């Protein structure tokens, strides 16, 4: 999966900083290890080395 967006998609309650994409690099190819939430999210191994959920709109299949 190739990262095509770093647009924040997650808002933490009580925080002015939006998040969700701090450990992604635009254009980088990532390993996808699963599809969850009825196809709305991919489980991606990001730059931190951990696997996290990201919206499908942030990736394209390569």
N, C-alpha and C positions, 0 to 999 in steps of 0.2 A: 504494500500500500504506500502511495506517495502522499506526503502532506501537502495540501494545496491551500490551507488557510490557517492562520494563527489567531483568528478572530476570537476574542474571549467569549465563552458560552456559559460560564458558570459564575454565579454571584454568591459569595460567602456572606451569610447573615451577619450584620454588624460591622462589615468591612466596606470601605470605599473602593477597594481594589478588586476588579474583576479578575477571574482566573480561569484555569482550565487548560491552558496551552503553554505553560512555562517550560515544559520539558520536551517540546517539539521543535524541529528545525524545518523551515519552509523548504520544500523541494526534496527533502530527504526521504529515502525508502525505508519503511518500517515493517517489522514482522507483525502480522495480524494473527492472533491466536484464537479468536472467536468472534461471533456475532451475538449480541444480546439485546434485550428489550424489544423483541419483535422486529429486529433489523434496524433499530434506530442508532445503535452504538456498536463500534468495533472495540474489541479488547486488543490494545496495541502495546508492544514493548517499546517504551519511549526512551529518551536520552538518559534518563535516570537508571535504566536497566530494569525497572519495575513494569508490571503490566497494569494498565489503567484503561478506563472506558473513555472513548472520545466519539463525538457525533460523526456519523458517516459523511456528512457534508464537508468535513475537513480533510477527506482523503479521496484518492482515485485509485482504481485498480491498475497496476502496471504489470 
